[in-house]
Amino acid sequence: MHVHATDTGDDWYLEVSSKTVNTSRRGGPADCTIAATAGELYLLLWNRRSDADIRVDGDRELLAQLREGVRIRWS
C-alpha cells in the first residue's frame, strides 16, 4: 500500500500481513494508493475518520482490511 500526503509530498509504503505492518519510505508499485493531507491520513489510519472522501486508487479492499485490523487490535 502506498500512502501519499498531498500537502507535504511525503510518501510511505506499507507491507501488511496478518500479524504485522512494515513501513518504508521507499517502494515500488502498490496494489492500493491512498492520497490525502497528512492530517487526514493520520486520522484515517487510526480509524478516527471515514474514508468516504479520501482518494483511493487500486484495491480499496486493502484499505478496508488494514482499518479493520487496526480497529480490532485497539478496541
PQR file of N, CA, C, O and H, with PARSE charges and radii, in Angstrom:
ATOM      1  N   MET A   1       0.849  -1.161   0.000 -0.4000 1.5000
ATOM      2  CA  MET A   1       0.000   0.000   0.000 -0.0000 2.0000
ATOM      3  C   MET A   1       0.900   1.230   0.000  0.5500 1.7000
ATOM      4  O   MET A   1       1.883   1.293   0.737 -0.5500 1.4000
ATOM      5  N   HIS A   2       0.557   2.191  -0.822 -0.4000 1.5000
ATOM      6  CA  HIS A   2       1.291   3.452  -0.908 -0.0000 2.0000
ATOM      7  C   HIS A   2       0.437   4.535  -0.265  0.5500 1.7000
ATOM      8  O   HIS A   2      -0.733   4.692  -0.614 -0.5500 1.4000
ATOM      9  H   HIS A   2      -0.242   2.140  -1.421  0.4000 1.0000
ATOM     10  N   VAL A   3       1.007   5.273   0.662 -0.4000 1.5000
ATOM     11  CA  VAL A   3       0.314   6.356   1.352 -0.0000 2.0000
ATOM     12  C   VAL A   3       1.015   7.652   0.966  0.5500 1.7000
ATOM     13  O   VAL A   3       2.214   7.803   1.201 -0.5500 1.4000
ATOM     14  H   VAL A   3       1.958   5.145   0.945  0.4000 1.0000
ATOM     15  N   HIS A   4       0.276   8.589   0.376 -0.4000 1.5000
ATOM     16  CA  HIS A   4       0.860   9.842  -0.110 -0.0000 2.0000
ATOM     17  C   HIS A   4       0.192  11.035   0.565  0.5500 1.7000
ATOM     18  O   HIS A   4      -1.026  11.198   0.492 -0.5500 1.4000
ATOM     19  H   HIS A   4      -0.698   8.466   0.185  0.4000 1.0000
ATOM     20  N   ALA A   5       1.001  11.869   1.225 -0.4000 1.5000
ATOM     21  CA  ALA A   5       0.499  13.102   1.842 -0.0000 2.0000
ATOM     22  C   ALA A   5       0.539  14.213   0.793  0.5500 1.7000
ATOM     23  O   ALA A   5       1.613  14.651   0.382 -0.5500 1.4000
ATOM     24  H   ALA A   5       1.991  11.737   1.284  0.4000 1.0000
ATOM     25  N   THR A   6      -0.624  14.657   0.372 -0.4000 1.5000
ATOM     26  CA  THR A   6      -0.712  15.628  -0.714 -0.0000 2.0000
ATOM     27  C   THR A   6      -0.198  17.007  -0.324  0.5500 1.7000
ATOM     28  O   THR A   6       0.250  17.759  -1.190 -0.5500 1.4000
ATOM     29  H   THR A   6      -1.497  14.301   0.706  0.4000 1.0000
ATOM     30  N   ASP A   7      -0.250  17.356   0.950 -0.4000 1.5000
ATOM     31  CA  ASP A   7       0.182  18.690   1.363 -0.0000 2.0000
ATOM     32  C   ASP A   7       1.679  18.777   1.645  0.5500 1.7000
ATOM     33  O   ASP A   7       2.250  19.865   1.574 -0.5500 1.4000
ATOM     34  H   ASP A   7      -0.614  16.746   1.654  0.4000 1.0000
ATOM     35  N   THR A   8       2.322  17.670   1.960 -0.4000 1.5000
ATOM     36  CA  THR A   8       3.755  17.702   2.272 -0.0000 2.0000
ATOM     37  C   THR A   8       4.606  17.009   1.214  0.5500 1.7000
ATOM     38  O   THR A   8       5.818  17.216   1.158 -0.5500 1.4000
ATOM     39  H   THR A   8       1.859  16.785   2.017  0.4000 1.0000
ATOM     40  N   GLY A   9       3.976  16.187   0.377 -0.4000 1.5000
ATOM     41  CA  GLY A   9       4.706  15.432  -0.630 -0.0000 2.0000
ATOM     42  C   GLY A   9       5.378  14.180  -0.091  0.5500 1.7000
ATOM     43  O   GLY A   9       6.099  13.502  -0.822 -0.5500 1.4000
ATOM     44  H   GLY A   9       2.991  16.019   0.423  0.4000 1.0000
ATOM     45  N   ASP A  10       5.153  13.868   1.169 -0.4000 1.5000
ATOM     46  CA  ASP A  10       5.756  12.671   1.778 -0.0000 2.0000
ATOM     47  C   ASP A  10       5.040  11.414   1.321  0.5500 1.7000
ATOM     48  O   ASP A  10       3.843  11.426   1.032 -0.5500 1.4000
ATOM     49  H   ASP A  10       4.568  14.420   1.763  0.4000 1.0000
ATOM     50  N   ASP A  11       5.813  10.308   1.260 -0.4000 1.5000
ATOM     51  CA  ASP A  11       5.286   9.012   0.864 -0.0000 2.0000
ATOM     52  C   ASP A  11       5.736   7.943   1.842  0.5500 1.7000
ATOM     53  O   ASP A  11       6.861   7.969   2.341 -0.5500 1.4000
ATOM     54  H   ASP A  11       6.785  10.298   1.494  0.4000 1.0000
ATOM     55  N   TRP A  12       4.838   7.001   2.107 -0.4000 1.5000
ATOM     56  CA  TRP A  12       5.140   5.819   2.912 -0.0000 2.0000
ATOM     57  C   TRP A  12       4.605   4.614   2.171  0.5500 1.7000
ATOM     58  O   TRP A  12       3.626   4.703   1.431 -0.5500 1.4000
ATOM     59  H   TRP A  12       3.924   6.981   1.702  0.4000 1.0000
ATOM     60  N   TYR A  13       5.256   3.500   2.378 -0.4000 1.5000
ATOM     61  CA  TYR A  13       4.831   2.240   1.774 -0.0000 2.0000
ATOM     62  C   TYR A  13       4.607   1.245   2.896  0.5500 1.7000
ATOM     63  O   TYR A  13       5.468   1.060   3.755 -0.5500 1.4000
ATOM     64  H   TYR A  13       6.052   3.428   2.979  0.4000 1.0000
ATOM     65  N   LEU A  14       3.456   0.613   2.885 -0.4000 1.5000
ATOM     66  CA  LEU A  14       3.095  -0.346   3.917 -0.0000 2.0000
ATOM     67  C   LEU A  14       3.018  -1.736   3.315  0.5500 1.7000
ATOM     68  O   LEU A  14       2.408  -1.946   2.267 -0.5500 1.4000
ATOM     69  H   LEU A  14       2.756   0.763   2.187  0.4000 1.0000
ATOM     70  N   GLU A  15       3.645  -2.673   3.993 -0.4000 1.5000
ATOM     71  CA  GLU A  15       3.513  -4.081   3.638 -0.0000 2.0000
ATOM     72  C   GLU A  15       2.738  -4.718   4.777  0.5500 1.7000
ATOM     73  O   GLU A  15       3.237  -4.822   5.898 -0.5500 1.4000
ATOM     74  H   GLU A  15       4.141  -2.501   4.845  0.4000 1.0000
ATOM     75  N   VAL A  16       1.531  -5.138   4.489 -0.4000 1.5000
ATOM     76  CA  VAL A  16       0.607  -5.607   5.519 -0.0000 2.0000
ATOM     77  C   VAL A  16       0.496  -7.121   5.468  0.5500 1.7000
ATOM     78  O   VAL A  16       0.244  -7.709   4.416 -0.5500 1.4000
ATOM     79  H   VAL A  16       1.127  -5.054   3.578  0.4000 1.0000
ATOM     80  N   SER A  17       0.691  -7.742   6.635 -0.4000 1.5000
ATOM     81  CA  SER A  17       0.451  -9.178   6.750 -0.0000 2.0000
ATOM     82  C   SER A  17      -0.579  -9.392   7.848  0.5500 1.7000
ATOM     83  O   SER A  17      -1.068  -8.423   8.430 -0.5500 1.4000
ATOM     84  H   SER A  17       0.896  -7.264   7.489  0.4000 1.0000
ATOM     85  N   SER A  18      -0.912 -10.623   8.134 -0.4000 1.5000
ATOM     86  CA  SER A  18      -1.919 -10.897   9.164 -0.0000 2.0000
ATOM     87  C   SER A  18      -1.418 -10.564  10.565  0.5500 1.7000
ATOM     88  O   SER A  18      -2.221 -10.433  11.488 -0.5500 1.4000
ATOM     89  H   SER A  18      -0.515 -11.409   7.661  0.4000 1.0000
ATOM     90  N   LYS A  19      -0.094 -10.425  10.740 -0.4000 1.5000
ATOM     91  CA  LYS A  19       0.452 -10.172  12.075 -0.0000 2.0000
ATOM     92  C   LYS A  19       1.161  -8.839  12.218  0.5500 1.7000
ATOM     93  O   LYS A  19       1.272  -8.327  13.332 -0.5500 1.4000
ATOM     94  H   LYS A  19       0.558 -10.531   9.990  0.4000 1.0000
ATOM     95  N   THR A  20       1.644  -8.264  11.130 -0.4000 1.5000
ATOM     96  CA  THR A  20       2.419  -7.031  11.231 -0.0000 2.0000
ATOM     97  C   THR A  20       2.124  -6.083  10.081  0.5500 1.7000
ATOM     98  O   THR A  20       1.545  -6.456   9.061 -0.5500 1.4000
ATOM     99  H   THR A  20       1.553  -8.680  10.225  0.4000 1.0000
ATOM    100  N   VAL A  21       2.543  -4.849  10.287 -0.4000 1.5000
ATOM    101  CA  VAL A  21       2.564  -3.849   9.226 -0.0000 2.0000
ATOM    102  C   VAL A  21       3.974  -3.278   9.211  0.5500 1.7000
ATOM    103  O   VAL A  21       4.414  -2.658  10.179 -0.5500 1.4000
ATOM    104  H   VAL A  21       3.013  -4.546  11.116  0.4000 1.0000
ATOM    105  N   ASN A  22       4.674  -3.492   8.111 -0.4000 1.5000
ATOM    106  CA  ASN A  22       6.023  -2.945   7.953 -0.0000 2.0000
ATOM    107  C   ASN A  22       5.942  -1.697   7.089  0.5500 1.7000
ATOM    108  O   ASN A  22       5.229  -1.674   6.086 -0.5500 1.4000
ATOM    109  H   ASN A  22       4.317  -3.995   7.325  0.4000 1.0000
ATOM    110  N   THR A  23       6.670  -0.667   7.478 -0.4000 1.5000
ATOM    111  CA  THR A  23       6.647   0.583   6.728 -0.0000 2.0000
ATOM    112  C   THR A  23       8.027   0.903   6.184  0.5500 1.7000
ATOM    113  O   THR A  23       9.052   0.495   6.729 -0.5500 1.4000
ATOM    114  H   THR A  23       7.249  -0.686   8.293  0.4000 1.0000
ATOM    115  N   SER A  24       8.015   1.645   5.093 -0.4000 1.5000
ATOM    116  CA  SER A  24       9.249   2.072   4.451 -0.0000 2.0000
ATOM    117  C   SER A  24       8.981   3.399   3.764  0.5500 1.7000
ATOM    118  O   SER A  24       7.841   3.701   3.411 -0.5500 1.4000
ATOM    119  H   SER A  24       7.182   1.976   4.649  0.4000 1.0000
ATOM    120  N   ARG A  25      10.016   4.185   3.573 -0.4000 1.5000
ATOM    121  CA  ARG A  25       9.870   5.436   2.837 -0.0000 2.0000
ATOM    122  C   ARG A  25      10.114   5.228   1.349  0.5500 1.7000
ATOM    123  O   ARG A  25       9.899   6.145   0.556 -0.5500 1.4000
ATOM    124  H   ARG A  25      10.943   3.941   3.860  0.4000 1.0000
ATOM    125  N   ARG A  26      10.560   4.040   0.959 -0.4000 1.5000
ATOM    126  CA  ARG A  26      10.814   3.724  -0.446 -0.0000 2.0000
ATOM    127  C   ARG A  26      10.010   2.503  -0.826  0.5500 1.7000
ATOM    128  O   ARG A  26       9.825   1.585  -0.027 -0.5500 1.4000
ATOM    129  H   ARG A  26      10.734   3.295   1.603  0.4000 1.0000
ATOM    130  N   GLY A  27       9.538   2.505  -2.045 -0.4000 1.5000
ATOM    131  CA  GLY A  27       8.784   1.365  -2.514 -0.0000 2.0000
ATOM    132  C   GLY A  27       8.548   1.453  -3.999  0.5500 1.7000
ATOM    133  O   GLY A  27       8.963   2.407  -4.657 -0.5500 1.4000
ATOM    134  H   GLY A  27       9.688   3.251  -2.694  0.4000 1.0000
ATOM    135  N   GLY A  28       7.892   0.471  -4.505 -0.4000 1.5000
ATOM    136  CA  GLY A  28       7.592   0.427  -5.925 -0.0000 2.0000
ATOM    137  C   GLY A  28       6.105   0.467  -6.151  0.5500 1.7000
ATOM    138  O   GLY A  28       5.368   1.089  -5.387 -0.5500 1.4000
ATOM    139  H   GLY A  28       7.555  -0.304  -3.971  0.4000 1.0000
ATOM    140  N   PRO A  29       5.667  -0.187  -7.186 -0.5600 1.5000
ATOM    141  CA  PRO A  29       4.231  -0.216  -7.470  0.2800 2.0000
ATOM    142  C   PRO A  29       3.455  -0.806  -6.293  0.5500 1.7000
ATOM    143  O   PRO A  29       3.923  -1.721  -5.615 -0.5500 1.4000
ATOM    144  N   ALA A  30       2.279  -0.269  -6.071 -0.4000 1.5000
ATOM    145  CA  ALA A  30       1.452  -0.719  -4.945 -0.0000 2.0000
ATOM    146  C   ALA A  30       0.090  -1.177  -5.450  0.5500 1.7000
ATOM    147  O   ALA A  30      -0.390  -0.711  -6.483 -0.5500 1.4000
ATOM    148  H   ALA A  30       1.898   0.474  -6.621  0.4000 1.0000
ATOM    149  N   ASP A  31      -0.523  -2.092  -4.714 -0.4000 1.5000
ATOM    150  CA  ASP A  31      -1.862  -2.570  -5.057 -0.0000 2.0000
ATOM    151  C   ASP A  31      -2.935  -1.543  -4.719  0.5500 1.7000
ATOM    152  O   ASP A  31      -4.037  -1.578  -5.267 -0.5500 1.4000
ATOM    153  H   ASP A  31      -0.132  -2.471  -3.875  0.4000 1.0000
ATOM    154  N   CYS A  32      -2.601  -0.621  -3.807 -0.4000 1.5000
ATOM    155  CA  CYS A  32      -3.540   0.398  -3.366 -0.0000 2.0000
ATOM    156  C   CYS A  32      -2.754   1.663  -3.018  0.5500 1.7000
ATOM    157  O   CYS A  32      -1.741   1.593  -2.322 -0.5500 1.4000
ATOM    158  H   CYS A  32      -1.705  -0.592  -3.362  0.4000 1.0000
ATOM    159  N   THR A  33      -3.216   2.812  -3.499 -0.4000 1.5000
ATOM    160  CA  THR A  33      -2.605   4.099  -3.157 -0.0000 2.0000
ATOM    161  C   THR A  33      -3.654   4.978  -2.515  0.5500 1.7000
ATOM    162  O   THR A  33      -4.763   5.125  -3.029 -0.5500 1.4000
ATOM    163  H   THR A  33      -4.039   2.869  -4.065  0.4000 1.0000
ATOM    164  N   ILE A  34      -3.290   5.566  -1.371 -0.4000 1.5000
ATOM    165  CA  ILE A  34      -4.168   6.472  -0.645 -0.0000 2.0000
ATOM    166  C   ILE A  34      -3.524   7.852  -0.697  0.5500 1.7000
ATOM    167  O   ILE A  34      -2.334   7.984  -0.409 -0.5500 1.4000
ATOM    168  H   ILE A  34      -2.389   5.446  -0.953  0.4000 1.0000
ATOM    169  N   ALA A  35      -4.282   8.877  -1.057 -0.4000 1.5000
ATOM    170  CA  ALA A  35      -3.754  10.228  -1.141 -0.0000 2.0000
ATOM    171  C   ALA A  35      -4.690  11.195  -0.421  0.5500 1.7000
ATOM    172  O   ALA A  35      -5.888  11.245  -0.701 -0.5500 1.4000
ATOM    173  H   ALA A  35      -5.248   8.770  -1.291  0.4000 1.0000
ATOM    174  N   ALA A  36      -4.121  11.963   0.516 -0.4000 1.5000
ATOM    175  CA  ALA A  36      -4.874  12.957   1.269 -0.0000 2.0000
ATOM    176  C   ALA A  36      -3.858  13.834   2.001  0.5500 1.7000
ATOM    177  O   ALA A  36      -2.654  13.595   1.902 -0.5500 1.4000
ATOM    178  H   ALA A  36      -3.148  11.922   0.744  0.4000 1.0000
ATOM    179  N   THR A  37      -4.321  14.833   2.726 -0.4000 1.5000
ATOM    180  CA  THR A  37      -3.400  15.633   3.533 -0.0000 2.0000
ATOM    181  C   THR A  37      -2.840  14.773   4.666  0.5500 1.7000
ATOM    182  O   THR A  37      -3.423  13.753   5.031 -0.5500 1.4000
ATOM    183  H   THR A  37      -5.299  15.027   2.806  0.4000 1.0000
ATOM    184  N   ALA A  38      -1.723  15.191   5.205 -0.4000 1.5000
ATOM    185  CA  ALA A  38      -1.098  14.434   6.293 -0.0000 2.0000
ATOM    186  C   ALA A  38      -2.064  14.271   7.469  0.5500 1.7000
ATOM    187  O   ALA A  38      -2.148  13.192   8.056 -0.5500 1.4000
ATOM    188  H   ALA A  38      -1.250  16.021   4.909  0.4000 1.0000
ATOM    189  N   GLY A  39      -2.781  15.320   7.810 -0.4000 1.5000
ATOM    190  CA  GLY A  39      -3.738  15.245   8.913 -0.0000 2.0000
ATOM    191  C   GLY A  39      -4.865  14.267   8.644  0.5500 1.7000
ATOM    192  O   GLY A  39      -5.261  13.504   9.525 -0.5500 1.4000
ATOM    193  H   GLY A  39      -2.712  16.197   7.333  0.4000 1.0000
ATOM    194  N   GLU A  40      -5.384  14.295   7.415 -0.4000 1.5000
ATOM    195  CA  GLU A  40      -6.450  13.361   7.055 -0.0000 2.0000
ATOM    196  C   GLU A  40      -5.949  11.917   7.087  0.5500 1.7000
ATOM    197  O   GLU A  40      -6.656  11.022   7.551 -0.5500 1.4000
ATOM    198  H   GLU A  40      -5.063  14.915   6.699  0.4000 1.0000
ATOM    199  N   LEU A  41      -4.728  11.690   6.593 -0.4000 1.5000
ATOM    200  CA  LEU A  41      -4.164  10.336   6.613 -0.0000 2.0000
ATOM    201  C   LEU A  41      -3.977   9.835   8.037  0.5500 1.7000
ATOM    202  O   LEU A  41      -4.280   8.682   8.342 -0.5500 1.4000
ATOM    203  H   LEU A  41      -4.154  12.417   6.216  0.4000 1.0000
ATOM    204  N   TYR A  42      -3.478  10.706   8.904 -0.4000 1.5000
ATOM    205  CA  TYR A  42      -3.281  10.326  10.307 -0.0000 2.0000
ATOM    206  C   TYR A  42      -4.599   9.851  10.918  0.5500 1.7000
ATOM    207  O   TYR A  42      -4.665   8.785  11.530 -0.5500 1.4000
ATOM    208  H   TYR A  42      -3.232  11.643   8.656  0.4000 1.0000
ATOM    209  N   LEU A  43      -5.634  10.651  10.746 -0.4000 1.5000
ATOM    210  CA  LEU A  43      -6.939  10.298  11.309 -0.0000 2.0000
ATOM    211  C   LEU A  43      -7.500   9.036  10.659  0.5500 1.7000
ATOM    212  O   LEU A  43      -8.071   8.186  11.343 -0.5500 1.4000
ATOM    213  H   LEU A  43      -5.581  11.518  10.249  0.4000 1.0000
ATOM    214  N   LEU A  44      -7.342   8.912   9.343 -0.4000 1.5000
ATOM    215  CA  LEU A  44      -7.843   7.750   8.628 -0.0000 2.0000
ATOM    216  C   LEU A  44      -7.177   6.468   9.103  0.5500 1.7000
ATOM    217  O   LEU A  44      -7.857   5.482   9.389 -0.5500 1.4000
ATOM    218  H   LEU A  44      -6.879   9.602   8.788  0.4000 1.0000
ATOM    219  N   LEU A  45      -5.856   6.475   9.187 -0.4000 1.5000
ATOM    220  CA  LEU A  45      -5.129   5.250   9.528 -0.0000 2.0000
ATOM    221  C   LEU A  45      -5.286   4.851  10.994  0.5500 1.7000
ATOM    222  O   LEU A  45      -5.001   3.710  11.356 -0.5500 1.4000
ATOM    223  H   LEU A  45      -5.304   7.275   8.954  0.4000 1.0000
ATOM    224  N   TRP A  46      -5.733   5.774  11.834 -0.4000 1.5000
ATOM    225  CA  TRP A  46      -6.056   5.439  13.223 -0.0000 2.0000
ATOM    226  C   TRP A  46      -7.553   5.281  13.424  0.5500 1.7000
ATOM    227  O   TRP A  46      -8.035   5.273  14.556 -0.5500 1.4000
ATOM    228  H   TRP A  46      -5.964   6.701  11.539  0.4000 1.0000
ATOM    229  N   ASN A  47      -8.293   5.155  12.321 -0.4000 1.5000
ATOM    230  CA  ASN A  47      -9.751   4.955  12.360 -0.0000 2.0000
ATOM    231  C   ASN A  47     -10.485   6.061  13.109  0.5500 1.7000
ATOM    232  O   ASN A  47     -11.418   5.801  13.869 -0.5500 1.4000
ATOM    233  H   ASN A  47      -7.901   5.162  11.401  0.4000 1.0000
ATOM    234  N   ARG A  48     -10.057   7.275  12.887 -0.4000 1.5000
ATOM    235  CA  ARG A  48     -10.705   8.418  13.536 -0.0000 2.0000
ATOM    236  C   ARG A  48     -11.496   9.260  12.550  0.5500 1.7000
ATOM    237  O   ARG A  48     -12.024  10.314  12.905 -0.5500 1.4000
ATOM    238  H   ARG A  48      -9.299   7.486  12.270  0.4000 1.0000
ATOM    239  N   ARG A  49     -11.578   8.785  11.300 -0.4000 1.5000
ATOM    240  CA  ARG A  49     -12.388   9.457  10.289 -0.0000 2.0000
ATOM    241  C   ARG A  49     -12.761   8.453   9.213  0.5500 1.7000
ATOM    242  O   ARG A  49     -12.134   7.402   9.078 -0.5500 1.4000
ATOM    243  H   ARG A  49     -11.150   7.929  11.012  0.4000 1.0000
ATOM    244  N   SER A  50     -13.783   8.787   8.455 -0.4000 1.5000
ATOM    245  CA  SER A  50     -14.259   7.950   7.359 -0.0000 2.0000
ATOM    246  C   SER A  50     -13.303   8.058   6.162  0.5500 1.7000
ATOM    247  O   SER A  50     -12.570   9.037   6.020 -0.5500 1.4000
ATOM    248  H   SER A  50     -14.293   9.640   8.564  0.4000 1.0000
ATOM    249  N   ASP A  51     -13.331   7.040   5.321 -0.4000 1.5000
ATOM    250  CA  ASP A  51     -12.534   7.092   4.099 -0.0000 2.0000
ATOM    251  C   ASP A  51     -13.383   7.508   2.892  0.5500 1.7000
ATOM    252  O   ASP A  51     -12.931   7.409   1.751 -0.5500 1.4000
ATOM    253  H   ASP A  51     -13.926   6.245   5.437  0.4000 1.0000
ATOM    254  N   ALA A  52     -14.604   7.970   3.141 -0.4000 1.5000
ATOM    255  CA  ALA A  52     -15.546   8.276   2.064 -0.0000 2.0000
ATOM    256  C   ALA A  52     -15.019   9.305   1.071  0.5500 1.7000
ATOM    257  O   ALA A  52     -15.244   9.157  -0.130 -0.5500 1.4000
ATOM    258  H   ALA A  52     -14.972   8.050   4.068  0.4000 1.0000
ATOM    259  N   ASP A  53     -14.332  10.333   1.530 -0.4000 1.5000
ATOM    260  CA  ASP A  53     -13.855  11.381   0.617 -0.0000 2.0000
ATOM    261  C   ASP A  53     -12.332  11.359   0.447  0.5500 1.7000
ATOM    262  O   ASP A  53     -11.744  12.352   0.017 -0.5500 1.4000
ATOM    263  H   ASP A  53     -14.149  10.453   2.505  0.4000 1.0000
ATOM    264  N   ILE A  54     -11.701  10.243   0.778 -0.4000 1.5000
ATOM    265  CA  ILE A  54     -10.256  10.068   0.595 -0.0000 2.0000
ATOM    266  C   ILE A  54     -10.016   9.467  -0.792  0.5500 1.7000
ATOM    267  O   ILE A  54     -10.731   8.558  -1.213 -0.5500 1.4000
ATOM    268  H   ILE A  54     -12.179   9.437   1.127  0.4000 1.0000
ATOM    269  N   ARG A  55      -9.009   9.979  -1.492 -0.4000 1.5000
ATOM    270  CA  ARG A  55      -8.674   9.415  -2.809 -0.0000 2.0000
ATOM    271  C   ARG A  55      -7.983   8.066  -2.620  0.5500 1.7000
ATOM    272  O   ARG A  55      -6.931   7.980  -1.987 -0.5500 1.4000
ATOM    273  H   ARG A  55      -8.428  10.717  -1.150  0.4000 1.0000
ATOM    274  N   VAL A  56      -8.582   7.025  -3.171 -0.4000 1.5000
ATOM    275  CA  VAL A  56      -8.026   5.673  -3.103 -0.0000 2.0000
ATOM    276  C   VAL A  56      -7.980   5.128  -4.528  0.5500 1.7000
ATOM    277  O   VAL A  56      -9.012   5.002  -5.188 -0.5500 1.4000
ATOM    278  H   VAL A  56      -9.437   7.095  -3.685  0.4000 1.0000
ATOM    279  N   ASP A  57      -6.773   4.806  -4.996 -0.4000 1.5000
ATOM    280  CA  ASP A  57      -6.599   4.206  -6.315 -0.0000 2.0000
ATOM    281  C   ASP A  57      -6.187   2.755  -6.133  0.5500 1.7000
ATOM    282  O   ASP A  57      -5.366   2.446  -5.268 -0.5500 1.4000
ATOM    283  H   ASP A  57      -5.934   4.908  -4.461  0.4000 1.0000
ATOM    284  N   GLY A  58      -6.742   1.870  -6.932 -0.4000 1.5000
ATOM    285  CA  GLY A  58      -6.397   0.458  -6.828 -0.0000 2.0000
ATOM    286  C   GLY A  58      -7.409  -0.292  -5.977  0.5500 1.7000
ATOM    287  O   GLY A  58      -8.600   0.016  -5.979 -0.5500 1.4000
ATOM    288  H   GLY A  58      -7.409   2.121  -7.634  0.4000 1.0000
ATOM    289  N   ASP A  59      -6.912  -1.277  -5.253 -0.4000 1.5000
ATOM    290  CA  ASP A  59      -7.754  -2.194  -4.486 -0.0000 2.0000
ATOM    291  C   ASP A  59      -8.185  -1.571  -3.151  0.5500 1.7000
ATOM    292  O   ASP A  59      -7.454  -1.634  -2.162 -0.5500 1.4000
ATOM    293  H   ASP A  59      -5.944  -1.528  -5.252  0.4000 1.0000
ATOM    294  N   ARG A  60      -9.368  -0.976  -3.139 -0.4000 1.5000
ATOM    295  CA  ARG A  60      -9.888  -0.314  -1.935 -0.0000 2.0000
ATOM    296  C   ARG A  60     -10.088  -1.302  -0.782  0.5500 1.7000
ATOM    297  O   ARG A  60     -10.063  -0.905   0.384 -0.5500 1.4000
ATOM    298  H   ARG A  60      -9.961  -0.924  -3.943  0.4000 1.0000
ATOM    299  N   GLU A  61     -10.284  -2.577  -1.098 -0.4000 1.5000
ATOM    300  CA  GLU A  61     -10.472  -3.611  -0.066 -0.0000 2.0000
ATOM    301  C   GLU A  61      -9.240  -3.718   0.833  0.5500 1.7000
ATOM    302  O   GLU A  61      -9.374  -4.041   2.013 -0.5500 1.4000
ATOM    303  H   GLU A  61     -10.304  -2.899  -2.045  0.4000 1.0000
ATOM    304  N   LEU A  62      -8.059  -3.457   0.307 -0.4000 1.5000
ATOM    305  CA  LEU A  62      -6.844  -3.494   1.133 -0.0000 2.0000
ATOM    306  C   LEU A  62      -6.902  -2.444   2.244  0.5500 1.7000
ATOM    307  O   LEU A  62      -6.501  -2.714   3.376 -0.5500 1.4000
ATOM    308  H   LEU A  62      -7.951  -3.194  -0.651  0.4000 1.0000
ATOM    309  N   LEU A  63      -7.395  -1.262   1.924 -0.4000 1.5000
ATOM    310  CA  LEU A  63      -7.567  -0.235   2.953 -0.0000 2.0000
ATOM    311  C   LEU A  63      -8.579  -0.691   3.994  0.5500 1.7000
ATOM    312  O   LEU A  63      -8.364  -0.510   5.192 -0.5500 1.4000
ATOM    313  H   LEU A  63      -7.721  -1.043   1.005  0.4000 1.0000
ATOM    314  N   ALA A  64      -9.668  -1.276   3.548 -0.4000 1.5000
ATOM    315  CA  ALA A  64     -10.685  -1.768   4.488 -0.0000 2.0000
ATOM    316  C   ALA A  64     -10.108  -2.839   5.408  0.5500 1.7000
ATOM    317  O   ALA A  64     -10.401  -2.845   6.603 -0.5500 1.4000
ATOM    318  H   ALA A  64      -9.842  -1.423   2.574  0.4000 1.0000
ATOM    319  N   GLN A  65      -9.299  -3.737   4.873 -0.4000 1.5000
ATOM    320  CA  GLN A  65      -8.682  -4.781   5.688 -0.0000 2.0000
ATOM    321  C   GLN A  65      -7.709  -4.191   6.704  0.5500 1.7000
ATOM    322  O   GLN A  65      -7.681  -4.620   7.857 -0.5500 1.4000
ATOM    323  H   GLN A  65      -9.061  -3.731   3.901  0.4000 1.0000
ATOM    324  N   LEU A  66      -6.918  -3.220   6.288 -0.4000 1.5000
ATOM    325  CA  LEU A  66      -5.985  -2.566   7.212 -0.0000 2.0000
ATOM    326  C   LEU A  66      -6.746  -1.883   8.340  0.5500 1.7000
ATOM    327  O   LEU A  66      -6.393  -2.034   9.509 -0.5500 1.4000
ATOM    328  H   LEU A  66      -6.941  -2.871   5.351  0.4000 1.0000
ATOM    329  N   ARG A  67      -7.774  -1.144   7.999 -0.4000 1.5000
ATOM    330  CA  ARG A  67      -8.548  -0.425   9.016 -0.0000 2.0000
ATOM    331  C   ARG A  67      -9.259  -1.391   9.964  0.5500 1.7000
ATOM    332  O   ARG A  67      -9.352  -1.120  11.161 -0.5500 1.4000
ATOM    333  H   ARG A  67      -8.062  -1.022   7.049  0.4000 1.0000
ATOM    334  N   GLU A  68      -9.753  -2.491   9.455 -0.4000 1.5000
ATOM    335  CA  GLU A  68     -10.402  -3.491  10.303 -0.0000 2.0000
ATOM    336  C   GLU A  68      -9.393  -4.096  11.273  0.5500 1.7000
ATOM    337  O   GLU A  68      -9.712  -4.295  12.446 -0.5500 1.4000
ATOM    338  H   GLU A  68      -9.677  -2.711   8.482  0.4000 1.0000
ATOM    339  N   GLY A  69      -8.204  -4.386  10.814 -0.4000 1.5000
ATOM    340  CA  GLY A  69      -7.157  -4.939  11.679 -0.0000 2.0000
ATOM    341  C   GLY A  69      -6.759  -3.987  12.782  0.5500 1.7000
ATOM    342  O   GLY A  69      -6.537  -4.408  13.917 -0.5500 1.4000
ATOM    343  H   GLY A  69      -7.944  -4.225   9.862  0.4000 1.0000
ATOM    344  N   VAL A  70      -6.668  -2.712  12.466 -0.4000 1.5000
ATOM    345  CA  VAL A  70      -6.330  -1.710  13.475 -0.0000 2.0000
ATOM    346  C   VAL A  70      -7.463  -1.586  14.479  0.5500 1.7000
ATOM    347  O   VAL A  70      -7.215  -1.472  15.679 -0.5500 1.4000
ATOM    348  H   VAL A  70      -6.849  -2.370  11.544  0.4000 1.0000
ATOM    349  N   ARG A  71      -8.704  -1.605  14.007 -0.4000 1.5000
ATOM    350  CA  ARG A  71      -9.860  -1.473  14.904 -0.0000 2.0000
ATOM    351  C   ARG A  71      -9.905  -2.625  15.892  0.5500 1.7000
ATOM    352  O   ARG A  71     -10.153  -2.419  17.080 -0.5500 1.4000
ATOM    353  H   ARG A  71      -8.905  -1.698  13.031  0.4000 1.0000
ATOM    354  N   ILE A  72      -9.669  -3.820  15.416 -0.4000 1.5000
ATOM    355  CA  ILE A  72      -9.722  -4.984  16.287 -0.0000 2.0000
ATOM    356  C   ILE A  72      -8.632  -4.930  17.355  0.5500 1.7000
ATOM    357  O   ILE A  72      -8.900  -5.212  18.524 -0.5500 1.4000
ATOM    358  H   ILE A  72      -9.467  -3.987  14.451  0.4000 1.0000
ATOM    359  N   ARG A  73      -7.434  -4.578  16.977 -0.4000 1.5000
ATOM    360  CA  ARG A  73      -6.320  -4.552  17.921 -0.0000 2.0000
ATOM    361  C   ARG A  73      -6.477  -3.491  18.998  0.5500 1.7000
ATOM    362  O   ARG A  73      -6.035  -3.689  20.130 -0.5500 1.4000
ATOM    363  H   ARG A  73      -7.217  -4.350  16.028  0.4000 1.0000
ATOM    364  N   TRP A  74      -7.100  -2.369  18.663 -0.4000 1.5000
ATOM    365  CA  TRP A  74      -7.154  -1.265  19.615 -0.0000 2.0000
ATOM    366  C   TRP A  74      -8.494  -1.140  20.326  0.5500 1.7000
ATOM    367  O   TRP A  74      -8.638  -0.297  21.211 -0.5500 1.4000
ATOM    368  H   TRP A  74      -7.459  -2.208  17.743  0.4000 1.0000
ATOM    369  N   SER A  75      -9.460  -1.942  19.968 -0.4000 1.5000
ATOM    370  CA  SER A  75     -10.760  -1.797  20.631 -0.0000 2.0000
ATOM    371  C   SER A  75     -10.798  -2.534  21.942  0.5500 1.7000
ATOM    372  O   SER A  75     -11.818  -2.517  22.631 -0.5500 1.4000
ATOM    373  H   SER A  75      -9.343  -2.627  19.249  0.4000 1.0000
TER
END
